[in-house]
């Protein structure tokens, strides 16, 4: 028996019988979609001085937009987050404040870690190694990019008690007002009077836009989402998605494209909620089948590993890509890594770089995972890094 098989069997033996494997599997899938999407759709173009700037193959290959529909799985992540939070909230032994403090600390520690490390790296890279300022600006943008999600997730987590009340009163319909709110804001900013609407109005979509799937998850965890509701979410979400895309001119890409004036995700548009509804319905319908599939130790073990490293994956995957791109920039253009992402050759070369990024993430994660531990278990070096903030 191989060592991997032995590890898989140990993980299987240590898994509690009541563990909801399907929910963990959905979370792992949504987690892995984040680095996969960023690595596939994020390119770097060099300027004459060798500095790196963000680019995307979606700017040239608009036909790749459906790839973003598959890789944009934040709706699933918030759905599973709401489901897991309500179960944890129900089992809490202390006060609501203590429960919330524990949840927020788990989110905050890795963010402090990656922020502190990069705060130390930026001057070292510039003054010590001569990395151009524009490259560091690009790197900072990419590193911070996933962290907005953690902030939004912290806010919706803080609203869990209110989401539970809404779920108990309204059931599966508790998320409907959030959908309506986003629809109204979209009508104002994209409708016939859009020119008279201030640009900041779209920010009103941030909270209800991401709370929508979380509220669905809370209602699901409360047992208020039946299969008929899941079918309605799947079919209704898919229909709304098609209507918005084909009749109302929403951008096809679910991620921002450099140079495009309009984006679906920052802040979330109604198209994001339509996709989240369809994905949530499909996830709920497939729960039993997925749970049965993950009874196999060989499939269950990777799910456990990914879930245990969730914040490390979210916070450090861009660092892994930058660890390859910044040194490569000194060699000029490198296919699939440094150079305009405007050809089929670039796409093929980028696919070849994916295992390299994954390997670098594993290497970085070996040390960065320590930031997920409670501060009481942190060593002096880790506390010192956090102290830089």
C-alpha positions in Angstrom: 0.0 0.0 0.0 1.4 3.4 -1.0 2.1 6.2 1.5 -0.7 8.3 0.0 -3.2 5.4 0.4 -2.1 5.1 4.1 -2.7 8.8 4.6 -6.1 8.6 2.9 -7.1 5.8 5.2 -5.9 7.7 8.3 -8.0 10.7 7.3 -11.0 8.4 6.7 -10.6 6.9 10.1 -10.3 10.3 11.8 -13.5 11.7 10.1 -16.5 11.9 12.4 -19.5 9.9 11.2 -21.7 13.0 11.3 -19.4 15.0 9.0 -21.2 16.4 6.0 -18.9 15.3 3.2 -20.9 16.9 0.5 -20.7 20.3 2.0 -17.0 20.0 2.5 -16.6 18.8 -1.1 -18.6 21.8 -2.4 -16.4 24.2 -0.3 -13.2 22.5 -1.6 -14.5 22.8 -5.2 -15.3 26.5 -4.7 -11.9 27.1 -3.1 -9.9 25.5 -5.9 -11.9 27.5 -8.5 -10.4 30.8 -7.1 -6.7 30.1 -7.9 -7.6 28.2 -11.0 -9.5 31.2 -12.4 -6.9 33.7 -11.4 -4.0 31.6 -12.8 -5.8 30.9 -16.1 -7.2 34.4 -16.7 -4.4 36.6 -15.3 -1.5 37.6 -17.5 1.4 40.0 -17.3 2.6 42.3 -20.1 6.0 43.9 -19.7 6.6 47.6 -20.3 9.9 48.9 -21.9 11.5 49.2 -18.5 10.7 45.6 -17.7 7.8 46.3 -15.3 4.8 44.0 -15.2 1.2 45.1 -15.8 -2.0 43.2 -15.5 -3.6 41.7 -18.6 -6.2 39.1 -19.4 -6.8 36.7 -22.4 -10.5 37.7 -22.1 -9.5 41.0 -23.7 -8.6 39.2 -26.9 -10.6 36.0 -26.6 -14.1 37.1 -25.7 -15.3 33.6 -26.5 -13.5 32.3 -23.3 -16.1 34.2 -21.2 -18.1 30.9 -20.5 -14.9 29.6 -18.7 -15.6 32.3 -16.1 -19.1 31.0 -15.6 -17.6 27.7 -14.4 -14.8 29.2 -12.4 -16.9 31.9 -10.7 -18.0 29.8 -7.7 -18.2 32.4 -5.0 -21.9 31.8 -4.9 -21.2 28.2 -3.9 -18.7 29.3 -1.3 -21.2 31.7 0.3 -23.9 29.1 0.2 -21.8 26.5 2.0 -20.5 29.2 4.3 -24.1 30.1 5.4 -24.9 26.4 5.8 -21.8 25.7 8.0 -22.2 28.9 10.0 -25.8 28.2 11.0 -24.8 24.7 12.2 -21.8 26.1 14.1 -24.0 28.9 15.6 -26.6 26.3 16.7 -23.9 24.3 18.5 -22.2 27.2 20.2 -21.5 26.8 23.9 -20.8 30.4 24.8 -22.4 33.8 23.8 -23.0 35.0 20.3 -20.3 37.5 20.7 -17.7 34.8 21.6 -18.9 32.6 18.7 -18.5 35.5 16.3 -15.2 36.5 17.7 -13.8 33.0 17.1 -15.1 33.0 13.5 -13.7 36.4 12.7 -10.3 35.6 14.3 -10.0 32.5 12.0 -10.6 34.8 9.0 -8.4 37.6 10.2 -5.2 35.8 11.2 -4.2 34.7 7.6 -5.0 38.1 6.2 -2.7 39.8 8.8 -0.1 37.2 7.9 0.0 37.8 4.1 -0.3 41.6 4.6 2.6 41.7 7.0 4.8 39.5 4.8 4.2 41.7 1.8 4.7 44.8 3.8 8.2 43.5 4.5 8.8 42.2 1.0 7.9 45.3 -1.0 10.9 47.5 0.2 13.2 44.5 0.0 12.2 43.8 -3.6 12.5 47.4 -4.7 15.6 48.7 -2.9 17.4 45.4 -2.5 16.7 43.7 -5.8 15.7 46.6 -8.1 12.2 45.3 -8.9 10.3 48.2 -10.7 7.7 50.1 -8.8 5.1 49.3 -11.4 5.7 45.6 -10.9 5.3 46.0 -7.2 2.1 48.0 -7.8 0.8 45.1 -9.9 1.8 42.6 -7.3 0.1 44.5 -4.5 -3.1 44.7 -6.5 -3.1 41.0 -7.1 -2.3 40.1 -3.5 -5.0 42.4 -2.2 -7.5 41.3 -4.8 -8.7 38.1 -3.0 -8.7 39.8 0.4 -11.8 41.9 -0.3 -13.6 38.6 -0.3 -12.5 37.9 3.3 -13.7 41.3 4.4 -17.1 40.8 2.8 -17.3 37.3 4.2 -16.5 38.6 7.7 -19.4 41.1 7.4 -22.0 38.5 6.3 -20.7 36.1 9.0 -21.5 38.8 11.6 -25.0 38.9 10.2 -25.6 35.2 10.9 -28.0 35.7 13.8 -30.2 38.0 11.7 -30.0 35.6 8.8 -31.2 32.7 11.1 -34.2 34.8 12.1 -35.0 35.6 8.5 -34.7 31.9 7.6 -37.0 30.8 10.4 -39.6 33.4 9.4 -39.4 33.3 5.6 -37.7 30.0 4.8 -36.3 29.8 1.3 -37.8 33.2 0.4 -35.5 35.0 2.9 -33.0 35.7 0.1 -35.6 37.1 -2.2 -35.5 40.7 -0.9 -31.7 40.7 -1.5 -32.2 39.7 -5.1 -34.8 42.5 -5.4 -32.5 45.1 -3.9 -29.7 44.3 -6.4 -32.2 44.3 -9.3 -33.4 47.8 -8.3 -29.8 49.2 -8.1 -29.0 47.6 -11.5 -32.0 49.2 -13.0 -30.9 52.6 -11.8 -27.3 52.3 -12.9 -27.9 50.6 -16.2 -31.4 51.7 -17.1 -32.7 54.7 -19.1 -31.7 57.2 -16.4 -28.2 55.8 -15.9 -26.5 59.0 -16.9 -28.1 60.8 -14.0 -27.1 58.2 -11.4 -23.9 58.7 -9.4 -21.2 56.0 -10.0 -21.0 55.1 -6.2 -24.6 53.8 -6.3 -23.3 50.4 -7.4 -21.6 50.0 -4.1 -25.1 49.5 -2.6 -25.0 46.0 -4.3 -21.9 44.8 -2.4 -23.6 43.6 0.8 -26.9 42.2 -0.6 -25.1 40.8 -3.6 -22.9 38.5 -1.6 -25.3 38.0 1.3 -27.8 36.5 -1.1 -26.1 33.0 -1.4 -25.1 33.1 2.2 -28.8 33.6 3.2 -29.7 30.7 1.0 -27.1 28.6 2.8 -28.5 29.6 6.2 -32.0 28.7 5.1 -30.7 25.4 3.8 -29.0 24.7 7.1 -32.3 25.5 8.9 -34.0 22.8 6.8 -36.1 25.3 5.0 -34.9 24.6 1.4 -36.6 21.6 -0.1 -35.9 20.0 -3.5 -38.7 22.0 -5.1 -36.9 25.2 -4.0 -33.6 23.9 -5.3 -35.2 23.2 -8.7 -36.7 26.7 -8.7 -33.3 28.1 -8.0 -31.6 26.1 -10.7 -34.1 26.7 -13.4 -35.0 30.3 -12.4 -31.4 31.3 -12.0 -30.5 29.9 -15.4 -33.4 31.6 -17.1 -32.6 34.9 -15.5 -29.0 34.5 -16.4 -29.9 33.9 -20.1 -32.3 36.9 -20.2 -29.8 39.3 -18.7 -27.1 38.1 -21.0 -29.0 38.0 -24.3 -31.6 40.7 -23.9 -30.2 43.3 -21.4 -26.6 43.4 -22.6 -24.8 42.3 -19.4 -21.1 41.6 -19.9 -20.5 37.9 -20.6 -17.5 37.6 -18.4 -18.0 37.0 -14.7 -14.6 38.6 -13.9 -13.3 42.0 -14.7 -11.5 42.5 -18.0 -8.8 45.2 -18.1 -9.9 48.1 -20.3 -13.6 47.3 -20.0 -15.8 50.0 -18.4 -18.4 47.6 -17.0 -17.9 44.6 -14.8 -20.2 42.0 -13.2 -18.3 41.3 -10.0 -17.1 44.5 -8.5 -19.7 45.3 -7.3 -21.8 42.2 -8.0 -24.5 42.7 -10.6 -27.8 40.8 -11.0 -26.0 38.4 -13.3 -23.8 37.3 -10.5 -26.9 36.5 -8.3 -28.5 34.7 -11.2 -25.5 32.4 -11.5 -25.3 32.0 -7.8 -28.9 30.9 -7.7 -28.4 28.3 -10.4 -25.3 27.0 -8.8 -26.9 26.8 -5.4 -29.9 24.9 -6.8 -27.6 22.4 -8.5 -25.4 22.0 -5.4 -28.4 21.3 -3.2 -29.8 18.8 -5.7 -26.5 17.0 -6.1 -25.7 16.9 -2.3 -26.6 13.2 -1.7 -24.7 12.0 -4.8 -21.6 14.0 -3.9 -21.7 12.8 -0.3 -21.9 9.2 -1.5 -19.0 9.8 -3.9 -16.8 11.2 -1.1 -17.2 8.1 1.0 -14.2 6.9 -1.0 -11.0 7.6 1.0 -9.0 8.5 -2.1 -11.4 11.2 -3.0 -12.2 12.4 0.6 -8.6 12.9 1.6 -7.9 15.8 -0.9 -11.1 17.5 0.2 -10.0 17.4 3.8 -6.6 18.8 2.9 -8.1 21.7 0.9 -10.6 22.6 3.6 -7.8 22.6 6.3 -5.8 25.0 4.1 -8.7 27.2 2.9 -7.4 30.6 4.0 -3.9 29.7 2.9 -5.2 29.0 -0.6 -7.2 32.2 -0.7 -4.5 34.5 0.7 -1.4 33.1 -1.0 -2.3 31.8 -4.4 -1.5 35.1 -6.1 1.9 35.2 -4.3 2.7 31.8 -5.9 2.1 33.1 -9.4 4.1 36.2 -8.7 6.9 34.1 -7.4 7.3 32.7 -10.9 6.5 35.9 -12.9 8.7 38.5 -11.2 12.0 36.6 -11.6 11.0 35.6 -15.1 10.6 39.2 -16.1 14.3 39.6 -16.0 14.5 37.2 -18.9 12.1 39.3 -21.1 9.1 37.7 -22.5 8.4 34.1 -21.4 5.6 32.2 -23.2 2.5 31.9 -21.0 4.0 33.9 -18.1 5.4 37.3 -19.2 4.0 38.6 -22.5 0.7 39.7 -24.1 -2.0 37.0 -23.5 -3.3 37.4 -27.1 -2.7 34.1 -28.8 -3.7 30.4 -28.6 0.0 29.7 -27.9 -0.2 31.8 -24.7 -3.2 29.8 -23.5 -1.4 26.5 -24.1 1.8 27.8 -22.4 -0.2 29.1 -19.4 -1.8 25.6 -19.0 1.7 24.2 -18.8 2.5 26.8 -16.1 -0.4 25.7 -13.9 1.4 22.8 -12.2 4.3 25.1 -11.5 2.0 27.6 -9.7 0.4 24.8 -7.8 3.8 23.5 -6.7 4.8 27.0 -5.6 1.6 27.4 -3.6 2.3 24.1 -1.9 5.8 25.3 -1.0 4.5 28.7 0.2 1.6 27.1 2.0 3.9 24.8 4.0 5.1 27.9 5.9 2.1 30.2 5.5 -0.4 27.7 7.0 1.0 28.7 10.4 -0.9 32.0 10.1 -4.1 30.0 10.4 -3.2 28.9 13.9 -4.4 30.8 17.0 -2.1 33.6 18.1 -1.5 31.7 21.4 0.2 29.0 19.3 2.2 31.4 17.2 5.9 31.7 17.6 7.7 35.0 18.2 8.6 35.4 14.5 4.9 35.2 13.5 3.9 37.8 16.2 6.7 40.1 15.0 5.4 39.9 11.4 1.9 40.7 12.6 3.4 43.6 14.6 4.5 45.3 11.4 0.9 46.3 10.8 
